[in-house]
Amino acid sequence: MSLATWFVLCRFAHFMAVMQIFGVGIFTSLLVPQSFAGEMQNRLRPVLIGSALLSMLTAVGMLAIQAGLMGNGWPDVISLRIWQAVLGTTFGTVWRWHLLFAVLTLFAALFCHARLGRHLTLIAATLLLVSLALIGHAAMREGGWGDVQRINHAIHLLSAAYWFGCLLPLLVCLPYAHRENQHHDAIRSLIRFSTGGHLAVALVILTGIINSALIVQGWPFNLSSIYQRLLLLKIALVMVMVALAILNRYWVVPALRRPNSRSPRNLVLITYSELVLSLGVLLLVSWFATLEPIHA
């Protein structure tokens, strides 16, 4: 397997881990009632620690693979001299901070408990996502438009991380809706997530359109470009996810209040479907983010 392929896979795993950390952080800090937050934090702690470890490992892995790509292949993956050269680039300047934020995230996941841990995790994951908006195609432009592009991309990543990262906590939360003493808190959590999802989905779509316009710089898409074909496929998957989200919000979630409803089963099915589609979107983005946007 080539270094370029490893970089795509490592990037995919890294974005998945960072977005999952953000989702756990925002779900336990802002979406669940305080009386229920400790229970959810305990249930999601293995996911949080696993994601933080994966985030740290893949952050180092992306630096190492970038060194190999910048140098002479696999031998330079472990060359500290090439690592230093990479850290001196524009990518490396951002990545130094990114590695620091990854360490902070891992610390918060491992050693901070209760309310402090929830808030530290959310802050650290936010910093990780914002720093990811400063590399790649979002860093192509300079000046005012460059700042607009990076701010827009940061909002895009945060909104997408809310959408994707909260899906697994949602699945963990759902069984509590069947427990008499925690039914109310679980339903409130699901409704809060669904309500916040309105803004997240709207921002994902709006910032995605702006991102595409700034990067592709033309319409209609050039179907001879692999980048643009993959971008169209990503847009199609996101549209399917939007349809599922609308179905969830306006038909499935309101029906949860009714006794003997089949909505819990439908909600689980739809949430798993969105989770699989989200992973597909992340994989596509990780792939075409390494390609030339305009040419084939």
Stockholm file with secondary structure:
# STOCKHOLM 1.0

chainA/1-296         MSLATWFVLCRFAHFMAVMQIFGVGIFTSLLVPQSFAGEMQNRLRPVLIGSALLSMLTAVGMLAIQAGLMGNGWPDVISLRIWQAVLGTTFGTVWRWHLLFAVLTLFAALFCHARLGRHLTLIAATLLLVSLALIGHAAMREGGWGDVQRINHAIHLLSAAYWFGCLLPLLVCLPYAHRENQHHDAIRSLIRFSTGGHLAVALVILTGIINSALIVQGWPFNLSSIYQRLLLLKIALVMVMVALAILNRYWVVPALRRPNSRSPRNLVLITYSELVLSLGVLLLVSWFATLEPIHA
#=GR chainA/1-296 SS CCHHHHHHHHHHHHHHHHHHHHHHHHIIIIISCHHHHHHHHHHHHHHHHHHHHHHHHHHHHHHHHHHHHHTTSGGGGGCHHHHHHHHTSHHHHHHHHHHHHHHHHHHHHHHCCHHHHHHHHHHHHHHHHHHHTTSGGGGSCCHHHHHHHHHHHHHHHHHHHHHHHTHHHHHHHGGGGGSTTTHHHHHHHHHHHHHHHHHHHHHHHHHHHHHHHHHHCSSSCCTTCHHHHHHHHHHHHHHHHHHHHHHIIIIIHHHTTSTTCSHHHHHHHHHHHHHHHHHHHHHHHHHHTTSCSSCC
#=GC SS_cons         CCHHHHHHHHHHHHHHHHHHHHHHHHIIIIISCHHHHHHHHHHHHHHHHHHHHHHHHHHHHHHHHHHHHHTTSGGGGGCHHHHHHHHTSHHHHHHHHHHHHHHHHHHHHHHCCHHHHHHHHHHHHHHHHHHHTTSGGGGSCCHHHHHHHHHHHHHHHHHHHHHHHTHHHHHHHGGGGGSTTTHHHHHHHHHHHHHHHHHHHHHHHHHHHHHHHHHHCSSSCCTTCHHHHHHHHHHHHHHHHHHHHHHIIIIIHHHTTSTTCSHHHHHHHHHHHHHHHHHHHHHHHHHHTTSCSSCC
//
